[in-house]
Amino acid sequence: MNLLERIFEARKEQKNGFVLALGGGGGRGLAHLGVLDVLEEHHLKPDAIVGSSIGALFGAMYAMNPNAKAVIEHACSILKSEEFSKLELPALEGDDGEDQSWLSRLSAAARQTLLYTKAATERSLADTNTLVDIAFTFCGGESFHDTKIPLYVTGVEFPGGDCHLFSVDSNVKLPCAVAASMAIPGVFEPLVIDGQKYVDGGVVSDLPAKEAQMVANADQLVLAVNVGARPREDIEPVNVFGMRDWAAQIQALYLRKYNKTFCDVLVEPLVGFTQWQDFSNVEQEIEKGRQAALEKMPELIAKLNR
């Protein structure tokens, strides 16, 4: 292939816009904010956003207010607020009365449920209405019609297991859709929307690149941000529950590998070993997203018709 043919082929592959897919990962999802900041610095805004779990939360924030620095400031102020740290959870067995963060209490409650087989008699730990309140506090807005950027949010139908995309075409309030996408099975009750129950979108689409490709048109590429966990090679599970958790992480790891095949550009911040409930290092996790995005900017710009 001569030079002119190579230039022609490259131009055929170039796109005029992109759909942004933001994956799930709890506290690791703070890296999404750094990615959004770098995109804005390069004058790049997504034509649409598809989010799963924490990716749905931060994606909705940006879709409502496409100003990365304002979104970061708002998210940080909430995460560091006294109100957020004191969100109520069910009383924990053996609670020592110390002032713990809401997410730390949630994680502790989940571990206790497993260790004392509480899960055999109860299906959830936390009030799902609290999750809706969290989504509203972060995102604001009542409707998908309020977003400045088209937004799609994944949810998993319970108990059938089909992946569902909430959007402006859905007759559902935005905070409810985001809450459904974050409703971790076993921690939160499935969220009921129009008579159908939904749980965490990350269960089947932890990296929603396939869903992003579904909503993208022929002139748009898919930019995906993977903030999934990976098992540590230096730590082995010591009990049955640890082995089940390890198996779930491996399954998710390989599901994300499959979903990666649907994106054109992949950003992978170095957050794989951050615990999902850890929101204590906000600036550090955001910076990891920034660094990963900066590394991918040349590739993204080359594939866009800019």
URGI-V596134 format. One record per residue. N is the residue number from 0. RES is the residue in one small letter. OMEGA is omega as a letter, one per 20 degrees, with the letter a starting at -180 (999 if undefined). Layout:
BEGIN
N_RES_OMEGA ; N_RES_OMEGA
END
This chain:
BEGIN
0_m_a ; 1_n_a ; 2_l_a ; 3_l_r ; 4_e_r ; 5_r_r ; 6_i_r ; 7_f_r ; 8_e_r ; 9_a_r ; 10_r_r ; 11_k_a ; 12_e_a ; 13_q_r ; 14_k_a ; 15_n_a ; 16_g_a ; 17_f_r ; 18_v_a ; 19_l_r ; 20_a_a ; 21_l_a ; 22_g_r ; 23_g_r ; 24_g_r ; 25_g_a ; 26_g_r ; 27_r_a ; 28_g_r ; 29_l_r ; 30_a_r ; 31_h_a ; 32_l_r ; 33_g_r ; 34_v_r ; 35_l_a ; 36_d_a ; 37_v_r ; 38_l_a ; 39_e_r ; 40_e_r ; 41_h_r ; 42_h_r ; 43_l_r ; 44_k_a ; 45_p_r ; 46_d_r ; 47_a_r ; 48_i_r ; 49_v_a ; 50_g_r ; 51_s_r ; 52_s_a ; 53_i_r ; 54_g_r ; 55_a_a ; 56_l_a ; 57_f_r ; 58_g_r ; 59_a_r ; 60_m_a ; 61_y_r ; 62_a_r ; 63_m_a ; 64_n_a ; 65_p_r ; 66_n_a ; 67_a_a ; 68_k_r ; 69_a_r ; 70_v_r ; 71_i_a ; 72_e_a ; 73_h_a ; 74_a_a ; 75_c_a ; 76_s_r ; 77_i_a ; 78_l_a ; 79_k_a ; 80_s_r ; 81_e_a ; 82_e_a ; 83_f_a ; 84_s_a ; 85_k_r ; 86_l_a ; 87_e_r ; 88_l_r ; 89_p_a ; 90_a_a ; 91_l_r ; 92_e_r ; 93_g_r ; 94_d_a ; 95_d_r ; 96_g_r ; 97_e_a ; 98_d_a ; 99_q_r ; 100_s_a ; 101_w_a ; 102_l_r ; 103_s_r ; 104_r_r ; 105_l_r ; 106_s_r ; 107_a_r ; 108_a_r ; 109_a_r ; 110_r_a ; 111_q_r ; 112_t_r ; 113_l_a ; 114_l_a ; 115_y_r ; 116_t_r ; 117_k_a ; 118_a_r ; 119_a_a ; 120_t_a ; 121_e_a ; 122_r_a ; 123_s_a ; 124_l_a ; 125_a_r ; 126_d_a ; 127_t_r ; 128_n_r ; 129_t_r ; 130_l_r ; 131_v_r ; 132_d_r ; 133_i_a ; 134_a_r ; 135_f_a ; 136_t_a ; 137_f_a ; 138_c_a ; 139_g_r ; 140_g_a ; 141_e_a ; 142_s_r ; 143_f_r ; 144_h_a ; 145_d_a ; 146_t_r ; 147_k_r ; 148_i_r ; 149_p_a ; 150_l_r ; 151_y_a ; 152_v_a ; 153_t_r ; 154_g_a ; 155_v_r ; 156_e_a ; 157_f_j ; 158_p_a ; 159_g_r ; 160_g_r ; 161_d_r ; 162_c_a ; 163_h_r ; 164_l_r ; 165_f_a ; 166_s_r ; 167_v_r ; 168_d_a ; 169_s_r ; 170_n_a ; 171_v_r ; 172_k_a ; 173_l_a ; 174_p_r ; 175_c_r ; 176_a_r ; 177_v_r ; 178_a_r ; 179_a_a ; 180_s_a ; 181_m_a ; 182_a_a ; 183_i_a ; 184_p_a ; 185_g_r ; 186_v_r ; 187_f_r ; 188_e_r ; 189_p_a ; 190_l_a ; 191_v_r ; 192_i_a ; 193_d_r ; 194_g_r ; 195_q_r ; 196_k_a ; 197_y_r ; 198_v_a ; 199_d_r ; 200_g_a ; 201_g_r ; 202_v_a ; 203_v_a ; 204_s_a ; 205_d_r ; 206_l_a ; 207_p_a ; 208_a_r ; 209_k_r ; 210_e_r ; 211_a_r ; 212_q_r ; 213_m_a ; 214_v_r ; 215_a_r ; 216_n_a ; 217_a_a ; 218_d_a ; 219_q_r ; 220_l_r ; 221_v_r ; 222_l_a ; 223_a_r ; 224_v_a ; 225_n_r ; 226_v_a ; 227_g_a ; 228_a_r ; 229_r_r ; 230_p_r ; 231_r_a ; 232_e_a ; 233_d_a ; 234_i_r ; 235_e_r ; 236_p_a ; 237_v_r ; 238_n_a ; 239_v_a ; 240_f_r ; 241_g_r ; 242_m_r ; 243_r_r ; 244_d_r ; 245_w_a ; 246_a_r ; 247_a_r ; 248_q_r ; 249_i_r ; 250_q_r ; 251_a_r ; 252_l_a ; 253_y_r ; 254_l_r ; 255_r_r ; 256_k_r ; 257_y_a ; 258_n_r ; 259_k_a ; 260_t_a ; 261_f_a ; 262_c_r ; 263_d_r ; 264_v_a ; 265_l_r ; 266_v_a ; 267_e_r ; 268_p_a ; 269_l_a ; 270_v_a ; 271_g_a ; 272_f_r ; 273_t_a ; 274_q_a ; 275_w_a ; 276_q_a ; 277_d_r ; 278_f_a ; 279_s_a ; 280_n_a ; 281_v_a ; 282_e_a ; 283_q_a ; 284_e_r ; 285_i_a ; 286_e_r ; 287_k_r ; 288_g_r ; 289_r_a ; 290_q_r ; 291_a_a ; 292_a_r ; 293_l_r ; 294_e_a ; 295_k_a ; 296_m_r ; 297_p_r ; 298_e_a ; 299_l_a ; 300_i_r ; 301_a_a ; 302_k_r ; 303_l_a ; 304_n_a ; 305_r_999
END
